[in-house]
């Protein structure tokens, strides 16, 4: 165990006490939270907190597969455009094929998942840099989104097709509850289950994991497919929330998601990462954007700040986690 | 001799260009008109200037996704400075310095801090876009640059735009630099085998840093020429151009693995991409379809490049 930041392999099962250093993201989020509650009177209201969480819950869907992939050392930059693709596909199936929304969303996820599978296949078969491939995919998919959404010409979804997204359980939007449950389930499986633990082995040392008989390439393909499908799901929900497919759904989302995952303790070198901490990372980014907006800072300056945070986070990652090759 | 020529990647790019020219000649009546050739020049020249920068980075085994943002930043900064009433030479010097500064930032992040080139330059792209757009206001697009600034993009010399001459001059400079100077040959060593290059005593960090700085400067030159041609700043300058440059360089014989490529290849690759765009426009296809085609082409190019590299590695027994 080289450093106590972030979970690596479970080399020392006796160590059960909480590893404080790896929860940096929690302290950051709490600090930001207290800072905003102290400085902005409008911040600490039930409505505002609820809307931040609601916002986070959509983005989190794009971050799930991303986290699984970054644990294996792969980066999927197409999550943002896949997010938009989910919405565009949902629109296509609803407007052009008159399908009910219950069929449209799974079909959209299926199409996105197939694209993800193809990406995974290309990356693993030809040993490509996943970032490069997914940048190409990002661009192509974004073009498809534009074409589709232009064709809809601003058509609105019918009431029955979007109001499912605003359903509430105990006064909390269901997407927030789903986010919490999914994060918890993945966290438990990532630490306890044989199937998800192998992601860490693959990310830590690819060749050794293959020698030990893990089918690393198949796992990677599955995660690429999952990443695309879940992003599309999040995008479909977001589209339902906006009540019509829109080209800004998922724009620049990949930057937020990478930032969230990396400040959540994942490493671009693979072998690290945790679902709960990624969720906190996404929450941190949402809080930050909410806070900056409440200070009347325009979106372009927000973009500068987020870009700087991304570079800083990666720099720290490089300093802490770079393998001494 | 002929077979050897065919095996070069540059001739593939040349062949693709010729095919497109033939297709366009027959499919569209306006391809050979003066105005279309002018717009082709205006699209090839700035992009090729940027692609030379991308090519030297690819030769070292790196790349830069922020050049589109640099171009935008330069365009909008030039608009701001001309609003302040500066004269043309000082505007040009200042914006070129700005481009150089962003290039140096990239170089610092990648070569000195050792941040993954892709993420660092995506971050800088994001920051640069934000920076450019904070300086942007809508009235800017109605305000023209001073006449002698516009002259850079509009005036001709022997029937070709100045920017085309600048591009051709840079083509010669980079061909000479990469082929006949020790400094240029070093890039191939760094890209081909980094460890060996370091052991021989090359300062690979400095080389990569300088390549990034140079790319930033070239992107700024391209930005100046492009806004001079458009005559006023625009917020759409440089969108997706980093993709075009990357694809162009790989089609023109560069490789993401590093160690390969020449300046002529970058030029031919850019010509191919510009002809492709020209085809979309002349045949009135959906402009968003271009993005799809460019994205799919990028994936295809990466896959083919990866396949060739993999085959070579297998043949060398490294895998």
Boltz contact constraints between the chains, C-beta under 6 A:
constraints:
  - contact:
      token1: [A, 122]
      token2: [B, 303]
      max_distance: 6.0
  - contact:
      token1: [A, 126]
      token2: [B, 303]
      max_distance: 6.0
  - contact:
      token1: [A, 126]
      token2: [B, 306]
      max_distance: 6.0
  - contact:
      token1: [A, 126]
      token2: [B, 307]
      max_distance: 6.0
  - contact:
      token1: [A, 126]
      token2: [B, 310]
      max_distance: 6.0
  - contact:
      token1: [A, 127]
      token2: [B, 310]
      max_distance: 6.0
  - contact:
      token1: [A, 128]
      token2: [B, 302]
      max_distance: 6.0
  - contact:
      token1: [A, 128]
      token2: [B, 306]
      max_distance: 6.0
  - contact:
      token1: [A, 131]
      token2: [B, 118]
      max_distance: 6.0
  - contact:
      token1: [A, 132]
      token2: [B, 302]
      max_distance: 6.0
  - contact:
      token1: [A, 133]
      token2: [B, 299]
      max_distance: 6.0
  - contact:
      token1: [A, 133]
      token2: [B, 302]
      max_distance: 6.0
  - contact:
      token1: [A, 136]
      token2: [B, 295]
      max_distance: 6.0
  - contact:
      token1: [A, 136]
      token2: [B, 298]
      max_distance: 6.0
  - contact:
      token1: [A, 136]
      token2: [B, 299]
      max_distance: 6.0
  - contact:
      token1: [A, 139]
      token2: [B, 243]
      max_distance: 6.0
  - contact:
      token1: [A, 139]
      token2: [B, 291]
      max_distance: 6.0
  - contact:
      token1: [A, 139]
      token2: [B, 295]
      max_distance: 6.0
  - contact:
      token1: [A, 140]
      token2: [B, 292]
      max_distance: 6.0
  - contact:
      token1: [A, 140]
      token2: [B, 295]
      max_distance: 6.0
  - contact:
      token1: [A, 140]
      token2: [B, 296]
      max_distance: 6.0
  - contact:
      token1: [A, 143]
      token2: [B, 288]
      max_distance: 6.0
  - contact:
      token1: [A, 143]
      token2: [B, 291]
      max_distance: 6.0
  - contact:
      token1: [A, 143]
      token2: [B, 292]
      max_distance: 6.0
  - contact:
      token1: [A, 144]
      token2: [B, 292]
      max_distance: 6.0
  - contact:
      token1: [A, 146]
      token2: [B, 288]
      max_distance: 6.0
  - contact:
      token1: [A, 147]
      token2: [B, 288]
      max_distance: 6.0
  - contact:
      token1: [A, 255]
      token2: [B, 126]
      max_distance: 6.0
  - contact:
      token1: [A, 300]
      token2: [B, 130]
      max_distance: 6.0
  - contact:
      token1: [A, 300]
      token2: [B, 133]
      max_distance: 6.0
  - contact:
      token1: [A, 300]
      token2: [B, 134]
      max_distance: 6.0
  - contact:
      token1: [A, 301]
      token2: [B, 134]
      max_distance: 6.0
  - contact:
      token1: [A, 303]
      token2: [B, 126]
      max_distance: 6.0
  - contact:
      token1: [A, 303]
      token2: [B, 130]
      max_distance: 6.0
  - contact:
      token1: [A, 304]
      token2: [B, 127]
      max_distance: 6.0
  - contact:
      token1: [A, 304]
      token2: [B, 130]
      max_distance: 6.0
  - contact:
      token1: [A, 304]
      token2: [B, 131]
      max_distance: 6.0
  - contact:
      token1: [A, 307]
      token2: [B, 123]
      max_distance: 6.0
  - contact:
      token1: [A, 307]
      token2: [B, 126]
      max_distance: 6.0
  - contact:
      token1: [A, 307]
      token2: [B, 127]
      max_distance: 6.0
  - contact:
      token1: [A, 310]
      token2: [B, 123]
      max_distance: 6.0
  - contact:
      token1: [A, 311]
      token2: [B, 123]
      max_distance: 6.0
  - contact:
      token1: [A, 314]
      token2: [B, 115]
      max_distance: 6.0
  - contact:
      token1: [A, 314]
      token2: [B, 119]
      max_distance: 6.0
  - contact:
      token1: [A, 315]
      token2: [B, 113]
      max_distance: 6.0
  - contact:
      token1: [A, 315]
      token2: [B, 115]
      max_distance: 6.0
  - contact:
      token1: [A, 318]
      token2: [B, 114]
      max_distance: 6.0
  - contact:
      token1: [A, 318]
      token2: [B, 115]
      max_distance: 6.0
